[in-house]
């Protein structure tokens, strides 16, 4: 059950929403959001699945895993070392942007009676999901440096995002907002222009 402050705010919002057509749409969307959260938190759970989701959450915490991938890319790909290192900072930086939005919106994390969240949280703020924001920012920025790794990077980001409502940490709408914010950050993240390939040297006889 949501905390008293959140319950009071939802009640006031419902009273206001019932007066407009848009309000009725928002009520329906809220019910869908809550229904999806409950379904994900209560179905398809097992020790292996929960441990995997928790491990992925640990990887994405504060964008640290994405920074690690960028540093690894810099160590393995000398031609794009600087670009990888700059892209490595996208995930952690996105967490800061995310918190600014969270503090402005002020939405509390979900609470399902009998099904507590399966992970720690640095704050009670929920919208948007920081894991989703940093995952898409990190994956998108790194994929710009290494286009061939785009699908694996986005797949990893998708698994992290799916794990947030599965663990009961976020509403699905928190995750969708984080995906949108993180994708925008990743696309806008400033990266150095790729070096233009140098033409081959002419044969000795034609010099």
C-alpha positions as CSV (number, residue, x, y, z in Angstrom):
1,X,0.0,0.0,0.0
2,X,1.4,3.5,-0.9
3,X,2.5,5.7,2.0
4,X,-0.1,8.2,3.4
5,X,1.4,11.2,1.6
6,X,1.2,9.4,-1.7
7,X,-2.3,8.1,-1.0
8,X,-3.6,11.6,-0.2
9,X,-2.0,13.0,-3.3
10,X,-3.5,10.3,-5.5
11,X,-7.0,10.9,-4.0
12,X,-6.9,14.6,-4.7
13,X,-5.7,13.9,-8.2
14,X,-8.5,11.5,-8.9
15,X,-11.1,13.9,-7.7
16,X,-9.7,16.5,-10.0
17,X,-9.3,14.1,-12.9
18,X,-12.9,12.9,-12.9
19,X,-13.9,16.4,-14.0
20,X,-12.2,16.3,-17.4
21,X,-12.0,13.9,-20.3
22,X,-8.2,14.0,-20.2
23,X,-8.4,13.2,-16.5
24,X,-10.3,10.0,-17.3
25,X,-7.6,9.0,-19.7
26,X,-5.0,9.7,-17.0
27,X,-6.9,7.5,-14.5
28,X,-7.0,4.6,-17.0
29,X,-3.3,5.0,-17.7
30,X,-2.6,5.0,-14.0
31,X,-4.6,1.8,-13.5
32,X,-2.7,0.2,-16.4
33,X,0.6,1.3,-14.9
34,X,-0.3,-0.2,-11.5
35,X,-1.6,-3.4,-13.1
36,X,1.5,-4.0,-15.0
37,X,3.7,-3.3,-12.0
38,X,1.7,-5.8,-9.9
39,X,1.9,-8.4,-12.6
40,X,5.6,-8.0,-13.1
41,X,6.3,-8.0,-9.3
42,X,4.2,-11.1,-8.5
43,X,4.5,-13.4,-11.5
44,X,7.4,-15.3,-13.1
45,X,9.6,-15.1,-10.0
46,X,12.2,-17.6,-8.9
47,X,15.6,-17.5,-7.2
48,X,17.6,-17.5,-10.5
49,X,15.5,-14.8,-12.2
50,X,15.5,-12.5,-9.1
51,X,19.2,-12.9,-8.6
52,X,19.8,-12.1,-12.3
53,X,17.7,-9.0,-12.1
54,X,19.5,-7.9,-9.0
55,X,22.9,-8.5,-10.6
56,X,21.9,-6.4,-13.5
57,X,20.7,-3.7,-11.2
58,X,24.0,-3.7,-9.4
59,X,25.8,-3.4,-12.8
60,X,23.7,-0.3,-13.6
61,X,23.9,1.3,-10.2
62,X,24.9,5.0,-10.6
63,X,25.9,4.2,-14.2
64,X,29.1,2.4,-12.9
65,X,28.8,-0.6,-15.2
66,X,28.4,1.6,-18.3
67,X,31.5,3.6,-17.2
68,X,33.4,0.3,-16.9
69,X,32.4,-0.8,-20.4
70,X,33.6,2.5,-21.8
71,X,37.0,2.1,-20.0
72,X,37.2,-1.4,-21.3
73,X,36.5,-0.2,-24.8
74,X,39.3,2.4,-24.4
75,X,41.7,-0.3,-23.3
76,X,40.9,-2.6,-26.2
77,X,40.3,-0.1,-29.0
78,X,43.2,2.3,-29.3
79,X,41.9,4.0,-32.3
80,X,38.8,5.3,-30.4
81,X,40.3,5.5,-26.9
82,X,39.3,9.2,-26.4
83,X,35.8,8.6,-27.7
84,X,35.3,5.6,-25.4
85,X,36.5,7.5,-22.4
86,X,34.1,10.4,-23.1
87,X,31.2,8.0,-23.7
88,X,32.0,6.2,-20.4
89,X,30.9,9.3,-18.6
90,X,27.4,9.4,-20.2
91,X,25.9,6.9,-17.8
92,X,27.0,8.4,-14.5
93,X,26.3,11.9,-15.8
94,X,22.7,10.8,-16.7
95,X,22.1,9.9,-13.1
96,X,22.7,13.5,-12.1
97,X,20.2,14.8,-14.7
98,X,17.8,12.1,-13.6
99,X,17.9,13.2,-10.0
100,X,17.1,16.8,-11.0
101,X,14.0,15.6,-12.8
102,X,13.1,13.3,-9.9
103,X,13.3,16.1,-7.4
104,X,11.1,18.3,-9.5
105,X,8.4,15.6,-10.1
106,X,8.5,14.2,-6.6
107,X,6.8,10.9,-7.3
108,X,7.1,8.2,-4.5
109,X,8.3,4.7,-5.2
110,X,5.6,2.0,-5.6
111,X,4.5,-0.1,-2.6
112,X,2.7,-3.4,-3.1
113,X,1.3,-4.9,0.1
114,X,2.9,-8.3,0.8
115,X,5.5,-7.8,-2.0
116,X,8.3,-5.5,-0.8
117,X,10.8,-4.2,-3.3
118,X,13.7,-6.6,-4.0
119,X,16.5,-4.2,-3.8
120,X,17.9,-1.1,-2.1
121,X,17.1,2.5,-3.2
122,X,19.1,5.6,-2.5
123,X,16.0,7.7,-2.2
124,X,12.2,7.5,-2.1
125,X,11.8,9.3,-5.5
126,X,10.7,7.1,-8.4
127,X,10.1,9.1,-11.6
128,X,12.0,8.7,-13.9
129,X,14.0,5.5,-13.2
130,X,17.7,6.3,-12.8
131,X,18.7,2.8,-13.9
132,X,16.7,3.2,-17.1
133,X,18.1,6.7,-17.8
134,X,21.7,5.8,-17.2
135,X,21.3,2.5,-19.2
136,X,20.0,4.1,-22.3
137,X,22.4,7.1,-22.0
138,X,25.4,4.7,-21.6
139,X,24.3,2.2,-24.3
140,X,23.4,4.9,-26.8
141,X,26.7,6.9,-26.3
142,X,28.8,3.7,-26.5
143,X,27.0,2.5,-29.5
144,X,27.8,5.7,-31.3
145,X,31.5,4.9,-30.8
146,X,31.1,1.1,-31.5
147,X,28.2,0.7,-33.9
148,X,28.8,-3.0,-34.2
149,X,28.0,-3.4,-30.5
150,X,24.8,-1.5,-30.7
151,X,22.4,-4.5,-30.4
152,X,24.2,-6.2,-27.4
153,X,24.4,-2.8,-25.7
154,X,20.7,-2.0,-26.2
155,X,19.8,-5.6,-25.2
156,X,21.7,-5.2,-21.9
157,X,20.0,-1.8,-21.3
158,X,16.6,-3.4,-22.0
159,X,17.2,-6.2,-19.5
160,X,18.1,-3.6,-16.8
161,X,15.0,-1.6,-17.6
162,X,12.7,-4.6,-17.4
163,X,14.2,-5.6,-14.1
164,X,13.1,-2.4,-12.4
165,X,9.3,-3.1,-12.2
166,X,10.1,-6.8,-11.9
167,X,12.0,-6.1,-8.7
168,X,9.2,-3.7,-7.6
169,X,11.5,-0.7,-7.6
170,X,9.7,1.4,-10.2
171,X,6.4,1.7,-12.0
172,X,6.6,0.8,-15.8
173,X,5.9,4.5,-16.6
174,X,9.0,5.4,-14.5
175,X,11.1,3.2,-16.8
176,X,9.5,4.5,-20.0
177,X,10.3,8.1,-19.0
178,X,13.9,7.0,-18.1
179,X,14.3,5.4,-21.5
180,X,13.2,8.6,-23.2
181,X,15.4,10.8,-21.1
182,X,18.4,8.5,-21.4
183,X,18.1,8.1,-25.1
184,X,18.1,11.8,-25.5
185,X,21.1,12.2,-23.3
186,X,23.0,9.5,-25.2
187,X,22.3,11.0,-28.6
188,X,23.2,14.5,-27.5
189,X,26.4,13.4,-25.5
190,X,29.3,15.2,-27.1
191,X,31.8,12.8,-28.7
192,X,34.9,13.6,-30.8
193,X,34.5,13.4,-34.5
194,X,35.9,10.2,-36.0
195,X,39.3,10.6,-37.6
196,X,39.1,10.6,-41.4
197,X,41.0,7.7,-43.0
198,X,44.3,8.7,-44.5
199,X,44.8,7.9,-48.2
200,X,47.4,5.2,-48.8
201,X,50.9,6.3,-49.6
202,X,51.8,6.2,-53.3
203,X,54.2,3.5,-54.5
204,X,57.9,4.4,-54.3
205,X,58.3,4.6,-58.1
206,X,55.7,7.3,-58.4
207,X,57.1,9.6,-55.6
